[in-house]
Amino acid sequence: MDAQKQKNKTGEQGSPPTVWQLAFPSILGNLSYTVVGLVQTRFVGELGAQALAAVGAGQRVFFAMQAILMAVSAGTTALVARAWGAGDFEEASRITMASLVLASAMSLVVTVLGVLFAGNVASLFGLDPNTLAMAAENIRWLSVFNVAFAITFILSAALRASGDAWTPLWLSVAVNVLNIPLLYVFVFGKYGFPQMGVAGAALAAGISFSVGSLILLGLWIKQKFRVRYVGGGWWRRTRLKQLLDIGYPAALEQGVFQVGFFIFLMLIGNFYGTEAFAAYNIGINMLMICMTVGFGFSIAGATLVGQHLGAGDHAGATRAGWRACWMATLAMGALGALVIVYAREMATFFLGNEPLTIEYTVQLTWLLGGMMPLLAVEFAIGGALRGAGDTRFPLMATLLGLIGMRCGWAVVATWMQMDVFWVYAALVGDYVLKGAMLIWRFRGDRWKTVFRLEEPDKVNA
């Protein structure tokens, strides 16, 4: 490292933040999205179980479309954190610019596919015609705003990787403060607007994220953030290659993840009905606060591991990963237990007079709530490995756990015509296997050296 970089590293960066300093604002930011998700569930729930199932199907397809953003984001986090830990702030800014252009271009392609094939994809869930039509409309509206989601996602990831978790928090608060009244207006058709129902929920999210992305982009271009806007020098083969080397296993993992969820939900929707399908999505929303905490510690672990490795501190990277894991396990376990205790009351609040759907929701919540400590391992240790650039092993864990264990057991339970409870129970095997694999990997040393930050080619574009 040259003298200038060493000066930057010691004079501008300071000591790395703690796990809690990164996790806390990330948790609050994600919590604001969770609150909006619960409000959306409550509003849409007034339209009936079909509307809830349509939103669940639409969200699942939308998450599948966002897999490419997850992939680019994994590369952004690992590379920006490494560069920042090494004191090369200029490279961190160039990585951010390259990631943003790449993600935006890919999101345009996904937009076209989402608008054209929304109905075809939604039909895979085995929903009744009315629910299918609502789900397809939800997917189309979400697809229209893909570029806005990409801008917000990538810039927020870069800022967190540099140690700034507060700016994404304030952005998320602003976005969601706008989202809630728009939900009310578009879902129910207030103040002269048409009643759009399920499609209105997607439109509200799209508009609020578009406003947020424009604010974030404007501030970035005006050099208001520690990760700076750069107009040139970012399009280099080495830099893009590194983004893709880290990103493509993350993309495959997200692809496997979404395929697994498609299979799982297709089995539930086709063989157990709309009530069981809706119950799964409501139960997930009820436990979303636990997962929000997990995402916060995943972000913290990924950032600190990347920064410590960039600074050559392997022992510090290991400590950061384990610390994030234990903190996530305690927090998510406690919250999961609390949701289990009040599962029936919460399900009744969201569903009203839907006794069968309520019963299915309670069963799922008991199972999934008990798995929160293992899910914490997946969030924290999986995030730490991705922050190190080791994106291939989490892919293998997801493939074996989700496809092999969860979908495999769900197929067997469905074939044997067992109660839907036993299909839900496939979640247990999934989380046990993935948790064990990730802990085994992190206890070794290979993840520390699986990726090395290369100096970009300064001459060849």
N, C-alpha and C positions, 0 to 999 in steps of 0.2 A: 504494500500500500504506500502511495507516495505521501509527501509531507502535507500537501493540501487536503487530501482525503483524511489523513489522521487528524488534522486540525478541525475539519468539519465534524468528524466523529466525536471528538472530545468537546469541541466548543459549541456545536449546535444541537447535537442529539441528546447529550446528557445520559444519565443512567436509564436502562430499559424500564418501562412501566411494570407494575406488578400484575399478576393474574386478575386480581379483583379490580384494579384500575381500568383494565380493558374490558373485563366481563360485565361490570356493573352498568355502564352506559349501553353496552350491546344488549343486555337483558332488558333494560328499560325501553330501548328502541323496538326490540322485537315484541315486548309486552304490549306496546301501543298497537302493533299490528294484530296481536292476539285479541285485544279488546274489540277492535273493529270486526274481527272474525266472529266473535261472540255476538256482537250487535247484529251483524249480518245474519247469523243463524237465527237469532230471535225474530228479526223482521221477516225473513223468508219463511220461518217456521209458522207464521200466521197464515201462510198460503197453503200449508199442508205438507204431508210427507213426500208427495211427488215433487214439489218445488225443492225441498231439502235434498232429495236424491239427485235432482238435476244440477243443483249447485255443486254437490259432491263430485258428480261425474265431470262437470265442467272444470272444476279445480284440478282434478286428477289429470285430465288431458292437458291443461295449461301447465302444470308442473312438469309434465313430460316434454312439452315444447321448450320449457326453460332449462332443459338439461344442458343445452349448448352454452348457456350463460354460466351455469355451474362449472362447466369445464374451463371456460376462459377465466372465471373468477378464481379457480384453484391455482392456475398458473400465475394470475395477478398477485394473489396473496403470498405465494411462496417466493416469487421473484422480487417483489417490492420489499418484503420483509428481509430477505437476504441482502439486497442492495442497501437498505437502510441500516441494517446491523453492521455492514461493512463501511458505512460512512459515505457511500456513493449516492448522494441524494439526486444528482442529475440523472443517473441511470434509473433510479426509482421513478422519476417523472416520465422518462421516455417509455418505460415499461407500461406505465399507466395509459399513456397516449396510444401505444400500439394495441393494448388490450381493449380500449374503448372503441377504436375503429374496427377491430376484428369482431367484437361482440355485436356492434351495431349492424355491420354488414350481414352477419349470420342471422340476426333477429329479423331482418327484412325478408329473408328467404322463408323463415318460419312463419312470418305473418301471412304470406301468400298461401302457404300450405294449410295454415289454420283456418283461414277464411274459406278456402275451396273445399276442404275435406272434413269440416267440423261434424257434419251429420254422420259420415261414414265411420269416423272414429268413435263417436259417442254410441253408435249402435252396437258396439262390441260388448257393452255392459248388460245387454239383455233387458233394457228398460221398456216399459210400455210406451205406446206411440206419443202420448201427451208429454210424458217425462222426457222422452228422447228429443222432442221438438224444443223443449225449454233448455235442455242441456246443450244442444247444438247452437242455439242463439247465444247462450252464455259464452261458449267457446269462441264464436266469431267476434263478439265484442271485445273479449280479452285479447284476442290475436291482433286487433287493430292497433293496440297500444304497446306492442312488443319493444319498439325502439326506446320508448320512455322507460320501460322496465330495465332495459339493458344499460342505459346511461346511469340510472340510479344505482343499479346493482354493482357495476364495475367501479364507478368512482367511490362508492361507499367502501367497497372491499379494499381499494388502494389506500384510502385514508386510514382505515383500521390497521392495515398492514404496516403503516408508518407509525402507528401508535396513537393516532387521533380517532378515538371512538366516540367523541362527543359531537362532532359535526354530523355524522350519520344519525345520531340520536335526535338532534334538533330538527333535522330534515324529516325523520319519520314522524315526529310529533306534528309538524306542520301538515304533512300529507294526510295523516289520519284525522286531524281536527277538521280538515276539509271533507274527508271521505264520509264521515258519519252523517252530516246533514244531507249530502248528496244521496246517500243510501235511502234516507227517509223520503226524499223528493222523488227519486226515480223508481224505487220499488213500489211505492204506494200511489204515485201520481199526484203529488201535492203542488199547490201554487201554480196551477194551470198546465203542468207537465203531464204527459200521458202516463198511465200506470203500466210500467214495463216488467214488473215482477222480477224473475230470475235474471233477465237481460239487464235490468236496471242496476242490479248489484255489480255486474261486470263494468257497466258504463261508469258508475261512481268510482270504482277503483281506477279505471283507466284515466279519467279526467284528473283525479287527485295526484296520481303518479306523474302525469304529464306536467302538471304545474310544478311539482317537486323537482323533476328532472331539469326543467328549464332554470329554476333557481340555482340548483347545484352546478349546472353547466356554466351559467353566467358568472357565478362566484369563482369558479375554477379558472375560467378564461381571464378574469380580472386579477389572478394571482393572489387570491385570498386564503389559499390553503398551503400547508407545508409541502404537499405533493404538487408541484408546479405544472402549469400548462406549458407545453413545448410545441412549437409549430413545425420544427424540422428535426432531422437526425434520429427519428424514432423508427423509421422503416428500414430495419437491418435484418439480414437473414438469420444471424445468430440469435438475436433477440426473439424473433418470431418462432424459430426452431425450439428454443427453450420453452416458450409459452405452450407450443403444441406438444412437446415431449411430456410436460407435466399435465397438460390439459386433456390429452386424448384418453388416458386411463380414467380420469375423472368423468369424462363424457361417457365412456363405456359403462362406468359404474352407475351414472345417472340413468343411462339407457337400461341397464339390467334392473335397476331399482324400479323404474317406471313399468317395464315389462312385467316384473314380479307383481307389482300392485295391480296392473291390468288383469293378469291371470287370476289373482286372488279375488278381486272385485267382480270379475266376470263370473266366477264360480258362485259367489254370493248372489249376484243379481239374477243369474239365469236359473239357479236351483232353489233359492230361498226367498226370493221376492223383494219387492221395493222396500218393505219395512226393515228387513235385515240389512239391506244396502244402505238405507238412510241411517240406521243405527250405528253402523261403522263410522260414517262421517261425523255424526253428532258426538260419538264417544271420543273420536280424535280431537274434535274441537274442544270438548270439555277438559281434555288433558293437555291442550296446547300450551297452557301456561307452564307446565313442566318442561315441555320441549323448548319453549322459549328460553328458559334458563339454560338448557343444554346447548342451544345455539350460541348463547353468550360465552360459555366456557369453551366451546369449540373454536370460536373466533379468537379468544384470548390465547388458547393453547397453540393454535396455528401461527399467530403473530409472534409470540415470544419464542417458540421453537425456531422459527425462521430467522428472527433477529439474532438469537444467541449463536446459531450455526453460522450466520454471516459474519459474526464477530470472532468466530473460531472457538467459542465456549461450548463444547459438547456437553460437559457436565451440567451447565446451566440450562441447556435445552432439555435434558432429561428431567431435571428438577421441575422445570416449568410444566412439562407434560403431566407428570404425576400429580403435581399440585392442582392443576386444572381438573384432573380426573376425580380426585378425592372431594374437592369442593362441589363439583357437579353431582357426584353420587349422593352426598349428604342432602343437598338442596332438592334435587329431583325426587329422591326417595321420600323425603318429608312431605313434599307437595303431592306426590302420588298417593300417599296414605290418606291425606286430607280429602282428596277427590273421591277416593273409594268410600269413605265414611258418608259422604253426602251425594253419592252417585244417583240415587233414586230421586232425591229432591231436585237436583240439577237437571236430570232428564225430563222430569215433569214440567219444570219451568220452561224449557226450550220447546217441548212438544205439546203440552196441554193434554188434550184427551185423545191420546194415541197409545192405548195400553200395550199392544204387542210390540210396537217400536220402542216404547219405554223399557220393556223387559229385556229386549235384545241389547239396548244401549247399556243398561246396568251390567249385564253379563260381560260385555266387552270391556267396560270400564274397570271392573274388578280384575280382569286378566291383565289388561295393559297397564293399569295403575301399579300392580305388583311388579311389573317388569321395568319400572323407571330407573332403578339403580343400574341395571344392565344397559339400558338405553343411554344412560349417562356415560358409560364406558365408550359406547359407540360414538357419541358426540365428541367427548374430550380427547380420547386417544386417537380416534379417527382423524379429528382435526389436527392434532399434533403431527401425525404422520404426513398429512397433506401439506402442512406448513413446512415440513422438511423436504418436500418434493417427492415423497414416497407415496405416489398415488396408485401404484399397481397393487399393493397388498390390500388396501381397503376394497379394491375392485374384486379381488379373489374372495374376501370375506363376505361381501355382499352377494356374490354369485352363489356361494355355497349356502349361506344362511337364508337368503330370501328366496332364491329359485329352488335350491335343493331341499332345504328344511321346511320353510313355510309353505311354498306352493306344493311341494311333494306331499306333505301331510294333508293339506287342504284337499288335494285331488283324491287321496285315499278316503278321507272322511266323507267327501261328497259321494264318491262311488259306493261307499257302504251305507249311504243314506242316513248318516248320523245327524244329530241335531246340530244347528248352526253354531252352538256353543263350542263344539269340537273343531269346527273350522276356524273360529276365532282363536282357539287354543294353539293353533299352529304358530302364533306369534311368539309363544314361549320358547319353542325350539330354535326359532330364528335368532332371537336376542341372546340366548345362551351360547350358541355356536359362534356368532360374530364377536361377542364380548370376549370369549376365551381366545379366539384367534388374534384379536387386536392386542390384548394384554401380552400374549406370547411374543408377538412381533416387537412391541415396544420394550420388552425386557432385554432384547438383544441389542446389538450395536449396528447392524447393517443399515438401518434406516437413516443413520447419521451421515453416511457417506454415499447414499444411493444417487444423490444429485449434487453437482457442483456448479456454482454460478460462473459462467464463462464471460470473458470480456467481448462485447459485441464488435463485429467487424466495422472499423471506422471508415473503411474505404469503399467496400463493395456494398451496394444496396440490395 
